[in-house]
Amino acid sequence: MQRRHAMLALAALCAPRAARAQAWPDKPVRWVLSQPPGSGPDNVARILSERLAKAWGQAIVIDNKPGGQNTIGAQAAARSAPDGATFYFATTAALVTNPLLFKSLPYDPARDFVPVAFVARSPFAVLVRGDSPLASFDDLVARAKAEPGRLTLGNEGPRTFSGMIARLLNARTGAQANLVPYANVGVGTQDLMGGQIDAMVADLAATAALARQGRLRVLATTAARRVAGWEQVPALAEKLPGFEMVGWFAIVAPTGTPAAAIERFNRDLNALLGEKEMAERIAAIGPIVDGSMGVPAVGEFLRAEIARWSAFTKEIGVLPE
């Protein structure tokens, strides 16, 4: 009888602890983003957070911290308490290319973060204004070769994703486009539509709405194959075999975040991304979701991307500064 009472007492003691572990999240969850409201990553994050907040029974706060080429948001997320209440909705730049481009960063992706979930691949695009005489990517390359240095190709700067794509396009096509840096996609697309530049390399998710309105025209995407919803647009790999420079979104958490929170986040997000309606909704603004990766697979993916992008930076001669 005494042994039975002891077991019951132990069970009673353990029950609240088990309940707390299963109840994550037990307070609002913050998603830090390095991009401003209305950007491609922000749009995707808000679509997903709306559904997950309902499933979790807790508010999800989108905390936009743009600037510093992702360093402001990444640093803020890295310095957050690893209590399961803060996650970083990260991009390729923050986790992979920044360490290859800068000698010093206020955060270390490998040390400060642990993988949680993969969200989507986000192809970039080569765009012209809707009424441009450049009807195809071949037209653009031909013009750039015929008039070296005169065709202007906007991007977000030499040490950004779009800037590296622009440099790689020059290198692999033999074109000599004049690369024009902009502070952000919004300013660049306004100049593109206004005729101040001839073309631009930009995130498809951030420019899809303007393209669907006919104000911009997509000449090619940077994916390995044609993008769902944009099947009429050739992939650059069709013109330049092996060309694939695709951005992506992934969720990471401050190192030390409880494994239970990470596992549930991964499981719930993958289930949501597996819904046909959700995949189509996100594809309509550009990104292609992938809910197939467990936590270990996300870690393996990130390591492979570091190796791949390291090769790209060497090809175009970009050194850390």
N, C-alpha and C positions, 0 to 999 in steps of 0.2 A: 504493500500500500504506500509506504514511504517513497519507494522508487517511482511509483506511478505519479505521486504528487510532484516529485522532483522533475520528472519529464514534462509534466504539464506546465510547471513554472518556467522551465527552459523554453518551451514552445511559445509561451506568452511573451517572454523576453525577446525572442527572435522575431516574432510576428511583426512588430512595428518597423524593425530594421528592414525586413524583406519587403514590407509594403512601401517603405520609402524608396527602396531601390527600384521597385516596379513602377512607381508613380512619376518618374521623370517624364517631362519637366514639371517641377512643382512651383515654378515661378516664371515670369516672362522670359523669353529667349531673345537674345540680341544677335542679329546677323550684321557684321561689319562688311561694308563694301568700299572699294577704293575708287568707285566711279560715282558721278553725280546722279540725282534723280532724272529719270527719262532716258538714261543710257541703256544699251543693250543688256548688260548684266543686271542692272536695276530692274528693268522690265521683267526679266525672267525670275529674279528673286521674289518680286512682289506677287507674281502669279503663283509660285510654289508656296510662298509663306502663307498666303490666304487659306489654302487648303490644309496645310500642315497645322496651322494654328487651330483650326476646327478639330482636327484629329487629336491634337495634344491637349486641347482644352486650356491653352495658354496663349497669350498674345505673343506675336513675333514682331520685334521692333527692327526695322531696317535702318541701320545707322550709316549714312553716307559720309565718307571721309575722303573725298577726292583730292588729287594733287600729288606733287612730288613723284610722278611716275609710279604710283601705287605704294610708295613708301609710307605715306602718312597713315593710310588705312591698315596696311600690313603691320606697322609698328604698334598701332593702337590695339589690334587684335592680339598680337604676340604678347603684349604686356598685360592683357586681361587675366583675371583670376581663372584658373583651370577648373572651374566648378560646374561645368556643363551648362552655363547660362550664356556663354559667348562663343560664337563660331565665325569663321572668316569665309565669306563667299568670294573665293579667290579666282584669279585669272592666270593664264600662262605667264604673263609678264611678272606678276608678283612672286610666283613660286619657281619659275624656271629661267626666264631670260634676264631678269634683273641681276642675279648673281653672276651671270656671264658678262654683263655690261658695265658693272660698277665695282670698283675695287673695295669700296666700303659701303655697307648698308646698315641702317639702324635696326635691322632684324636679320635672323638667319633662318631661312625656310626649313632647313634640315634639322636644326636644333630646337627652334621655337614652336614648330607645329607638328601635329600628327594627322595622318589622313583620316577622313570620315566618309566621304561619298563623292562619286563623280556625278556631274549634272548633265553636261551637254558639250558638244563640239560646236564651235561658232566660226564658220568659214568667213574669210574676208573676201572682198570683191574689188575688181577694177571697174570703176564707174566713170561715165561721162554725163553731161547734162542731156535732158530728154531730146533736145533738137540738135544735138551735135552731129556734124557730118561724119564723125568716126563711128561707123556702123558695127565694127567688129574689133576684136583684139588684134587681128592681123592688120587692120587699118591703122590702129594706134602704133604698133611696132614699125610699120612701114613709114609712117610720118616721122617717128622719132629717129629712124635711121637716115631718112632723106634730108632732115633738117636738124642735124646734131645740136643739142642744147636748147632748141627752141620749144619743143613740146614740153609743157609743164605738167608735172605729175605730183599732186598734193599728197601729203602723208602727215603723220603726227610727230615727225622728227626722226633723225638717224638712229636713235637708240630706243626706238619704240617698235612694236610689232609691225605696224604698217610701214614704218620707215625701212625696216629690214627686208620686208617683202618687196618694196619698191627697188631697193638696191639689188636684191637677188634677181628681179625681173630684168634690170639693166644688164646684169652680168650674164644671165643665161640666154637672153635674146640678142645681145650685141647692140641693143638700142642705147641711145644716149639721151634719155629724157632728163630734163632739168627738174630735180627733186625739190619741191617746195614744202618746207615744214610748217605745220600749223599747231596751235596750242591744243586744239581738240577737234573732234570730227565735226561738230556743229558749225564752227567757224569755217572749216574747209569746205563743207558741202554748200554753205551759203555762197562762198566765192566761186565754187564750181557752177552752181546754178546761175550766178551772175555773170559768168563768162570771164572771170579773172584768171582762171586756170583751165587747162584743157581736159584733165582727167584726175582721178584720185583713187588711192588705195584706202579702203575703209572697211570697218566691221559691217558685214551684211546685216546683222541684227539691228544696228544703229541707223542703217540707211534703207531698210526694206520698205518702210512706209512711203518714203519719197519715190522709190523705184516703182512701187505699185501704183502710185498716183501719176506716173509718167513724167515726173519732174527730173528724175535721173534714169539713166539706162545702164543696166549691168552688162558689161562685155564678157566677163569671165569670173569664175569663183576660184578660190585657192585650194579647194578640196581635191582629193584624189579622184573623185568621180562626181557626176552631176548631183546637185543638191535637191532633195525632195522639196517639191513646191516651186522649184526653179529649173525644171528639167529642160526648158528651152535654152538655158544658158550653159555654154560649154565650161567644163572644168579646165583649169590651166594645164593639168596633167595631159590633156588631149593634145595640147600644143607643145608642151615641155615635159616629156616623159619623166616620171618620178617626182614631179613638182607637187609638194603638199605642205602648205604652211597654214595650218588651221589652229585658231585659238580654241580655248575651252574654259569651262567653268568647273571648279571642284570645291567641295567643302572641306576645310581643315579646322582643327581646334587647337587651342593652346596646349602645349605639352603638359601632360599630367591630368588632362580631362578624364573623368571616369569612363572606363570601358563600357559600362552599361549604357551611358548616354550616347556614346559613339555608335554602338551596335544598333540601338533602337533608331537613331537618326538615319543610319544607313538603310536599315530594313524598311522604314516607313517611306523614305524618299524614293527608294527603288520601286516600291509598290506603286507609288504615285506616278512615277515616270513611265511605268508599264501600262498605264491607262491610255488607250488609243486617243481619246478625246484630249487628254492633257498633252500628249506628244504632238498632236496636230495643232493645238493652240499655240504651243511654243514654236513649232516649225513655221507657223504663219509669220512670225517676226524674225526668223532666221536660223536660230540654233537647232541642232539635231540632238535630241535627248538620248541618253544611254543609261538605263537602269540595271545593267548587268553586273556591275562590279561590287563585290564585297569589299570590306575594309582592306584586306591584304592585297587585293588586285589593284586598288587605288594607289597603294604605296608602290607597287611594281610599275604601274603606268607612269607615275611621277619620275621614278628613277630612269626609265627608258626615255622620257621626254628630255631630261637634262642631257643625256648623251646625244640625242638627235639634234637638239638646238646648239649644242657645243660645236657640232660639225658645221652647221649653217653659219655660225658667227665666224668660224675660221675661213669658210669659203668666201665670204664677202669682206673679210679683213677687219672685222670689228673687234677692237681690243678693250678690255676693261679700263675705265677711267675713274 
